[in-house]
Amino acid sequence: MLTRALLFLAVPCAIAVTAAVANPGPSVAGGRSIYLTGRDSAGKHITAVPRPLYPTCAACHRSNGAGGVHLPGGAVSADLRHPSLLKMKYTPALLERAISRGLDSDGKPLDRVMPRWRMSKTDLHDVANYVWTQLR
């Protein structure tokens, strides 16, 4: 009887988890849109200072986050996949700071080729969340 009760509870939980993975929420969808297209979920262009060389994160860091793109002045784009972020001692908050203020995990300025992206707090959180949770 206990086994049947646990199974009764486990099946809906498994279905819910599967649905959440298959259909990421608006935060992940918005972050994906910003990362891949340079536009928020409403279609508005994300701006940056200095003016970015490319209009999207993916143009420099690749769609899978692997980075390694050689940029003007000798800079090479960082690997943004989760294991690399952990090695570089990033947290989600430090990732948001890097995106918006151009500071690395130690608080040192990133190369000037890295734009300081200007977006709402929600969009900043969404794109950082996308990078943190989806780029593996």
C-alpha positions as CSV (number, residue, x, y, z in Angstrom):
1,M,0.0,0.0,0.0
2,L,2.8,2.4,0.9
3,T,4.6,1.6,-2.4
4,R,1.4,2.4,-4.3
5,A,1.0,5.7,-2.4
6,L,4.6,6.7,-3.2
7,L,4.1,5.8,-6.8
8,F,0.9,7.8,-6.9
9,L,2.9,10.9,-5.7
10,A,6.1,10.2,-7.7
11,V,4.4,10.1,-11.1
12,P,2.9,13.7,-11.0
13,C,6.3,15.0,-9.8
14,A,8.2,13.3,-12.6
15,I,5.7,14.7,-15.1
16,A,6.1,18.2,-13.7
17,V,9.9,18.0,-13.8
18,T,9.8,16.7,-17.4
19,A,7.5,19.5,-18.4
20,A,9.7,22.1,-16.8
21,V,12.8,20.9,-18.6
22,A,11.0,20.6,-21.9
23,N,9.3,24.0,-21.6
24,P,11.6,26.4,-19.9
25,G,9.9,29.3,-18.2
26,P,9.8,32.9,-19.3
27,S,13.0,33.8,-17.5
28,V,15.0,31.2,-19.5
29,A,13.2,32.0,-22.7
30,G,13.9,35.8,-22.2
31,G,17.5,35.1,-21.4
32,R,17.9,32.8,-24.4
33,S,16.5,35.6,-26.6
34,I,18.9,38.1,-25.3
35,Y,21.9,35.8,-25.5
36,L,21.2,34.6,-29.1
37,T,19.5,37.6,-30.7
38,G,20.5,40.6,-28.7
39,R,16.8,41.4,-28.2
40,D,14.6,41.1,-25.1
41,S,11.4,39.0,-25.1
42,A,9.5,42.1,-26.4
43,G,11.9,42.3,-29.4
44,K,13.7,45.5,-28.1
45,H,17.5,45.7,-28.9
46,I,19.7,45.5,-25.9
47,T,22.3,48.3,-26.0
48,A,25.8,48.5,-24.5
49,V,28.6,50.9,-23.8
50,P,31.0,50.8,-25.4
51,R,29.1,50.0,-28.6
52,P,29.5,46.3,-29.1
53,L,31.5,44.8,-32.0
54,Y,28.6,42.3,-32.4
55,P,25.0,42.6,-31.4
56,T,24.7,39.4,-29.5
57,C,26.5,37.5,-26.7
58,A,26.5,34.4,-29.0
59,A,28.5,36.2,-31.7
60,C,31.5,36.3,-29.3
61,H,30.9,33.5,-26.9
62,R,29.3,31.1,-29.4
63,S,25.7,29.8,-29.2
64,N,26.9,27.0,-26.8
65,G,28.9,29.4,-24.6
66,A,32.3,27.8,-25.5
67,G,33.9,31.1,-26.3
68,G,37.4,31.0,-27.9
69,V,36.6,33.7,-30.5
70,H,39.7,35.8,-31.3
71,L,38.7,39.5,-31.1
72,P,40.4,42.7,-32.1
73,G,43.4,43.7,-29.9
74,G,44.2,40.1,-29.0
75,A,41.3,39.4,-26.7
76,V,39.7,36.0,-26.8
77,S,36.1,35.5,-25.6
78,A,35.6,33.6,-22.4
79,D,34.1,30.1,-22.1
80,L,30.7,30.7,-20.4
81,R,29.8,27.1,-19.9
82,H,29.0,26.3,-16.3
83,P,32.2,24.3,-15.4
84,S,34.3,27.2,-16.6
85,L,32.3,29.8,-14.7
86,L,32.8,27.7,-11.6
87,K,36.6,27.6,-12.2
88,M,36.6,31.3,-12.6
89,K,34.8,31.6,-9.3
90,Y,31.6,33.2,-10.7
91,T,28.3,33.2,-9.0
92,P,25.0,34.3,-10.6
93,A,25.4,37.8,-9.0
94,L,29.0,38.1,-10.2
95,L,28.0,37.0,-13.7
96,E,25.3,39.8,-13.7
97,R,28.1,42.3,-12.6
98,A,30.3,41.1,-15.4
99,I,27.6,41.6,-18.0
100,S,26.4,45.0,-16.8
101,R,29.6,46.6,-15.3
102,G,32.4,44.7,-17.0
103,L,34.0,43.4,-13.9
104,D,35.4,39.9,-13.5
105,S,34.8,37.6,-10.5
106,D,37.6,39.3,-8.6
107,G,36.3,42.8,-9.3
108,K,38.9,43.6,-12.0
109,P,37.9,45.2,-15.2
110,L,37.3,42.9,-18.2
111,D,38.9,43.7,-21.5
112,R,37.3,46.8,-23.0
113,V,36.1,44.7,-26.0
114,M,33.5,43.3,-23.5
115,P,30.5,45.7,-23.7
116,R,28.8,46.9,-20.6
117,W,25.3,45.8,-21.5
118,R,22.4,48.1,-20.6
119,M,19.2,46.4,-19.8
120,S,16.5,46.2,-17.1
121,K,17.2,44.3,-13.9
122,T,14.8,41.6,-15.1
123,D,16.5,41.2,-18.4
124,L,19.9,41.1,-16.8
125,H,18.8,38.5,-14.4
126,D,17.2,36.5,-17.2
127,V,20.3,36.5,-19.4
128,A,22.6,35.6,-16.5
129,N,20.2,32.9,-15.4
130,Y,20.2,31.5,-19.0
131,V,24.0,31.5,-19.1
132,W,24.3,30.0,-15.6
133,T,21.7,27.2,-16.0
134,Q,21.6,26.4,-19.7
135,L,25.2,26.6,-21.1
136,R,26.7,23.3,-20.0
